[in-house]
Amino acid sequence: MRIAACGAALCGFLASVVPAKDPATGRPATDKQNPDPAKRNRPLVGVEVLINMRPSGAGKWAGQLYNSDNGRTYQGYLTEQGASSLRVEGCSFGICGGENLTRVR
């Protein structure tokens, strides 16, 4: 994921996906679960997945998360865990989950 400033907010874009190619087609992975049929053939690399993350405390941001696995967007949070790691978390219907991300240069 590539995270950058988007005005006063942060946003994040997929920089790579695993597997890079769709096993069914042998072509680059696409956003096939997107609810908008016009976006289902776009490559997953470059899709915005951290949306409008705004400061919500020291080392914390709140905004939206796009889950390309199911095409849904959730309320989400980003928390710094140190100089080289972040935690991304989201909740839906009281069920929460998250993932730790490590900085790659």
VEXDREN-2710 file (C-alpha; in Angstrom, 1 decimal):
% VEXDREN-2710
k/r/px/py/pz
1/MET/0.0/0.0/0.0
2/ARG/1.2/3.5/-0.8
3/ILE/0.0/6.1/1.7
4/ALA/0.1/9.8/0.9
5/ALA/-1.3/13.1/1.9
6/CYS/-4.6/14.0/0.1
7/GLY/-5.2/17.6/1.1
8/ALA/-5.7/17.6/4.9
9/ALA/-6.3/13.8/4.9
10/LEU/-4.4/10.7/4.2
11/CYS/-5.2/8.2/1.5
12/GLY/-3.8/4.8/0.6
13/PHE/-3.6/3.0/-2.8
14/LEU/-2.8/-0.6/-3.5
15/ALA/0.8/-0.8/-4.7
16/SER/0.7/-4.6/-5.3
17/VAL/-1.6/-7.5/-4.8
18/VAL/-1.0/-11.2/-4.2
19/PRO/-1.5/-13.0/-6.4
20/ALA/-0.7/-10.4/-9.0
21/LYS/-2.6/-12.3/-11.7
22/ASP/-6.1/-13.6/-11.4
23/PRO/-5.8/-17.5/-11.4
24/ALA/-9.0/-17.8/-13.5
25/THR/-7.8/-15.5/-16.3
26/GLY/-4.0/-15.3/-16.0
27/ARG/-4.4/-11.5/-16.4
28/PRO/-3.7/-8.8/-13.8
29/ALA/-6.1/-8.9/-10.8
30/THR/-9.1/-6.6/-11.2
31/ASP/-11.6/-5.0/-8.9
32/LYS/-14.2/-7.7/-9.8
33/GLN/-16.2/-7.4/-6.6
34/ASN/-16.8/-3.7/-7.0
35/PRO/-20.6/-2.9/-6.8
36/ASP/-20.2/-0.5/-9.7
37/PRO/-20.1/-2.6/-12.9
38/ALA/-18.0/0.1/-14.7
39/LYS/-15.2/-0.4/-12.2
40/ARG/-15.0/-4.2/-12.2
41/ASN/-12.4/-4.4/-14.9
42/ARG/-10.0/-1.8/-13.5
43/PRO/-6.7/-3.2/-12.2
44/LEU/-6.5/-3.6/-8.4
45/VAL/-3.1/-2.0/-8.3
46/GLY/-3.8/1.7/-7.9
47/VAL/-7.2/1.3/-6.3
48/GLU/-7.8/3.7/-3.3
49/VAL/-8.4/1.6/-0.2
50/LEU/-7.8/4.2/2.6
51/ILE/-10.2/7.0/1.9
52/ASN/-10.3/10.4/3.5
53/MET/-8.4/9.4/6.7
54/ARG/-8.5/12.5/8.9
55/PRO/-6.7/13.0/12.2
56/SER/-8.6/11.8/15.2
57/GLY/-6.0/11.9/17.9
58/ALA/-2.2/11.6/18.3
59/GLY/-1.0/9.2/15.7
60/LYS/-4.6/8.2/14.8
61/TRP/-6.8/8.8/11.7
62/ALA/-10.4/7.9/10.9
63/GLY/-12.1/7.6/7.6
64/GLN/-13.2/4.8/5.2
65/LEU/-11.7/1.5/4.1
66/TYR/-12.4/-0.1/0.8
67/ASN/-12.3/-3.9/0.9
68/SER/-11.5/-5.2/-2.6
69/ASP/-12.3/-8.8/-1.4
70/ASN/-16.0/-8.0/-1.2
71/GLY/-16.4/-4.6/-2.8
72/ARG/-17.6/-2.9/0.3
73/THR/-16.5/0.3/2.1
74/TYR/-16.4/0.4/5.9
75/GLN/-15.7/3.0/8.6
76/GLY/-12.0/2.5/9.4
77/TYR/-9.1/3.6/11.5
78/LEU/-5.4/4.0/11.0
79/THR/-3.0/4.0/14.1
80/GLU/0.7/4.5/14.2
81/GLN/2.5/1.8/16.1
82/GLY/6.0/3.1/15.7
83/ALA/8.3/4.6/13.2
84/SER/7.9/1.7/10.8
85/SER/4.4/0.2/11.3
86/LEU/0.7/1.1/11.2
87/ARG/-2.4/-0.7/12.1
88/VAL/-5.5/-0.5/9.9
89/GLU/-8.8/-1.6/11.5
90/GLY/-12.4/-1.6/10.4
91/CYS/-15.8/-2.8/11.8
92/SER/-19.0/-4.0/10.3
93/PHE/-22.1/-4.9/12.3
94/GLY/-20.0/-5.1/15.5
95/ILE/-17.4/-7.4/14.0
96/CYS/-14.0/-5.8/13.8
97/GLY/-10.7/-6.8/12.2
98/GLY/-7.4/-5.3/11.3
99/GLU/-4.0/-5.7/9.8
100/ASN/-0.6/-4.5/10.7
101/LEU/1.4/-2.9/8.0
102/THR/5.2/-2.5/7.9
103/ARG/7.0/0.3/6.1
104/VAL/8.9/-0.8/3.0
105/ARG/11.3/1.5/1.3
END
